[in-house]
């Protein structure tokens, strides 16, 4: 496991996210945020793996994460997303949604906006379980089955879908500017279009048989109709929301709950998942497929959609490797990214060649040389 830096932080880490870098620059990310959970005092913290005014001590390894600043967080951090380079949105077990501002010059954090009971039951708070940002818009979901739409520059709520789900909603992602996808505790994916006035989803997809709770969802960065989900059974599911209401591929991934799944944002032939079983997997579509290089976007992606490129009855080698899900024939390769451990890997994020994850073992792991 070369190239991995471990930082022990005396807190269970629930969420890790890289600060975005300019898409036009070739710069690798060097700042990330973490949130904690299940501790006496929880916090949101900003870390650096670069040279942001951090003194170089003899006993510090190069690339070892250095704490820049932190701020006490009321409740467990159940989700965390960067809104932009300066602002971070958190979802709390108290039902609150908070925007924090990172002041780069003074290396401090402050609360710039707070929606205290964004998610709630009639007589109690309901955990806010997920947040997704498309600046300035923020969408949150919760155990109360609500979907909330905020704008970072407005105090009020833009829109509430009051009874979006009779079950707990666990995660949310944008499909397009006006469309989101949610996953819930009974194994359903629901597609919502904010252009529609009602409170009904435009589409519902689900696994047949057991209603296995889904915990995470991510959208393919180039082909919005392809999404990946993971849940309580540890299976990796790939869906094409345009085709039918069931997953296209089901792959055995983890032996326990899958907490997060992420396509690489610029090389979506690579996907990463982490689990309660203590593992972090790197999934890679094999480069020795028959797909010609000119159809792979100049090496940026080896994911090709049959429906987007191949004519009816066309070359089967053009089938998106994620949609075939056939690891036995070498289409997919998996690699364990962490040393063997017993405690849950709760969160991961990948950007450029850099990967960060957080664990119940009170450790943050950073790999700056992910083979992408």
N, C-alpha and C positions, 0 to 999 in steps of 0.2 A: 504494500500500500504506500508506495513512494509518493512524495509530494503533498501529503496530508499534514496540515497543522491542526493540533487539538488544543483548545483553550478551555480550561475548567473554570466555571463561573459561579459555582455555589448556588445556582438556581436552575430549576427545570425549565428548559427552553421550549416554548410552544410554537413559535413562528420565527422564520428567518427570511429576509428579503434584501436583495441587492438594490442599492440606489441606481436608478437608470442612468445610462450614459448616452451621449448624443449618438444618434444612429449614423451620422455622417463621419464620426470620428472612429479611429481604429483603437481607441483607448480601451483597456480592460477595466472592469469595475474595481474600485478599491474601497468603497464605503458600503456597509450593510447595516441593517437594523434588525434587532431581535426583540421578541416579546416573551415574557415568562408566564408560567401558570403554576397553580398548586403550591405556591409559596406563601409564607406569612405576609411578605410584602412583595407584590409584583411590580414589574417595571418595564418600560420600553427603553432600549439602549441603542446607541449608535457606535459602530466599530469601524476601525480603519485597518487595512492591510497594506496601505501605501506609506507615504512619508509625510503625512499631515501633521507636521509639528511634533511627531513622536520621537522621543530621544532613543537613540540606539544603544541599548544596554548590552553588555557582554553576554548575559545569560538569556537574551531573547533571540529566538530564531528569526531569520528573515521571513517575513510574511505572517508572523504570529499576530493574531488579531489584537489590537490595542483599543481599549475603551476610550472613546472621545467624550461622551456625555450620556447621562441617563435621567429618567424622570419617573416618579412613582405613578403606577397605573392602578386605578381603582377596579379590582376584579381581575380575573384571568384574561390574558390576551388570547382571544379565540381566533382572531385573524388580524392581518397587518398588510397594508399595501401602500406603496409610494404613490402619492397623487402627482407629484412632480419632483424636481431635484431638492426642493426645500421642505415639502410637506408630506406627512405620513398619516394615514387613516387607520385607526384601530377599532376592532369590534370587541366588546367586553362581555363577560359572563353576567354583568349587572344589567345588560340590555343597552348600555350606552354606546354611542358612536362618537369618537373624538378625532379631531384633526390636530396634530402636533406640528409645530414649525421648528426646523433645525436651523439655528443661527450659526452659519459657518465661521464667521469671524471670531465669535466669543466661545464657540463650541458649547452651546447650551441648547436646551429644548424648552419650548413653552407651549401651552395649550392655546390654539388660535380659534378653535370652535368646538362646541360640545352639544350634542343632542342627548340629553341625559337618559330619558326613558324611550328611546326610539323603538325598542321592542319590549313588550310587556303583556302580562295576563291581566284580567280585570282587577285582581287584588295584589299582584306581585310583579316583580321584574321577570322578563324572559331573556335568556342568553341570546345575544346577537352572535350568530355562528359564522357569518361570512360577509366579506365586503369585496367589491370590485370597483375599480376607478377608470373613468375615461374623462379626464379633466375637462371641464370643472364638475362633471357629473359623478356622483357616488351612489352605488346601489348596495343595499344591505339586506340580509335575510336573517331569520331567527327561528328559534324553537317555537315561537308563537304562530308560525305559518304566515307571517307578514312579509311582504316585499316593500321596501322603502326606497324612494328616489330623492336624493338631496343634490343641491348645488353648493359647491364650496364657497361661493360668494354670497349665499343667501342664508338667513337664519332659519327660515321656515322649512317645511317639507314640501317638495315639489309634487310628489304623488305617493299615495299609499294604496297598495293592493291588499285590502284588509284581510280577506280570507283566501289568500292565494293557495293555501294548502291546509288540509286538516291534520297533516303530519308535520313533524319538525323538518324544516328545510336546513340542510347541512352545508351547502356550498353554492356559489353562483359564479358565472363567467359571462362576459359579453360575447355574443356571436357576431353581431354587427352593431353599428352605432345605436340603433333603436331596438335591438333584440337581445334578450338575455336567456340563459339556460340555467335552471336550478336542478339540484338533486336532493332527494328527501329520504326519510327513514324507512320508507317501504319500497325502495328500489326503483323509483320513478325519476325520469328526466322530464322536465316541463319547459316548453319553449314559450316565452312571453314577448309580445310586441308592444312597446310603449306607444305606438301610433294608434293602437286599438283602445277604445274607451272603457271596455268592460273589465271584469275581474276574472275572466276565463283564459286559460292558456291556449295558445294557437295550436299546440301539438303536445301529445303525451307519449313518451316512449317508456318501456319497462322491460325488465327481465321476466320471463315466464316462470311459473313454479314458485319457489320460495321468494318471499318479499325481502330480499337481503338489503339492509340499509346501505345506501351509498354515502360515502364521506367526502369525496373530492371529485372535481371535474376540471378539465382543461381543454381548450380549443386549439386545434392545429393552426399555427400562425398564418399559413398561406391559404389553406382551404377550410373556410369557416364551417363547412358542413361536416367535417370530421372532428369528433370529440373523443377524449379518453376519460374513463371514470374508474374509480376504485372504491371498495367498500369493506364491509365486515368480513367477507369470506376471503379477502386478499387477492381476488381475481382482478386482472386487468381487462377491462372491456373497452372495445373500440366501436364507436357508433357512427353511422352516416345518417344524419337527421333527414336527408332527402329520401332515404330508401327504407320503407317499412318502419315498424315501431319496436324492433328488437335489435340487440347489438349484432354487428357484422362479425366481430371476432371476440372470443373469450380465451384468455391465456392465464395459465396458472402462474402466479407471480410470487405471492408471499404466503406464509403459513398462518398469518393473523391479519388483523385489520390493516388496510392500506389507508394511510392518513393523507398523503398528497401524491399527485401525479402532475408532471410538467413536461410538455414538449420543449425542446430547446428553441428559444425564440427566433433564431436565425438559421438553425440547422435542424429542421424538424424530423430528419431521419434519425434523430436521437431523442430518447424520452427517458425520464427519470421517475422513480417511484420510491416511497419510503413507508415503513411499516412498524406496527407494534412489535413485530418479531425481531426488531433490532437491525434490520437490513436496509440498505439503500442500493437499488438496482439501476444500472445503466442499460437501457434497451437500445439496440442499434440495428437498423435495417442493413442487411449485409450488402457490402459494396460489390460483391461478385455476382450480382443479379444480371440478367440480360438487358436491363434498362439502359439504353444508349445515353452517353454522357450529355448530349445536347438536350435531352429531355429532363436533365436533373438540375436545371437552373444554374448552370455554370459551377456546379459543385456545391451550391448552397444547400441543396436538398436532394435526397434520393427518394422523396415521396412523390409518387405520380398517381394522380387520380384517373382511374380507367374511364370514368364517366366524363371527365373533363378533356381527355386527350384521345383515347382510343375509340375508333368507330365501332358500331355494333358488330359483334363477332370478330373484333380486331385482336391484335397481338396480346395474348394473356400475360406476357411478361411486363406489360405496362400497368398491371393491377397494383394499386397502392399496397405496399408491403404491410402497412398497418391493417388494411382491410382484409388481407388474407390470413394474417395471424398464424402463419405456419412456421413456427420456430424449428420444427423437426426437419424441414427441408433446407435449413440454413438461411431462410429469409430474415430471421431475427436472431441476434446474438445478445446474451445478457452477461453482465459483469457485476460482481459485488464490489462496491466502491468503498466500503468501510471494513476495518478489522472486525472480526466476530465479537458481538457483544450481546448482552442479555436484555438491555433496556430499550424502550421504544425510541425510534427515530421519528419525531413528530412533524418535522417540516424540512423542506429543502427549497433551494432556489438556484437556478443556473443562468449565467449570462456570460457571453463570450466563452472563454476557456475556464471560467471560474465557477466553482460550485461551493455552496455553503449549506450546512444542515445543523439542526439543533435537536438535542436528545433529553430524555428523562434522566440520563446519567449525568446531568448538569454540565454538559460539554457542548461546545461549538466546534465543528470540524470544517476546515476550509481546504479546498483543493484548487490550486491556481493553474493546473496543467491537465485539465480534462481532455482526453483525446477526442476532439470533435473534428 
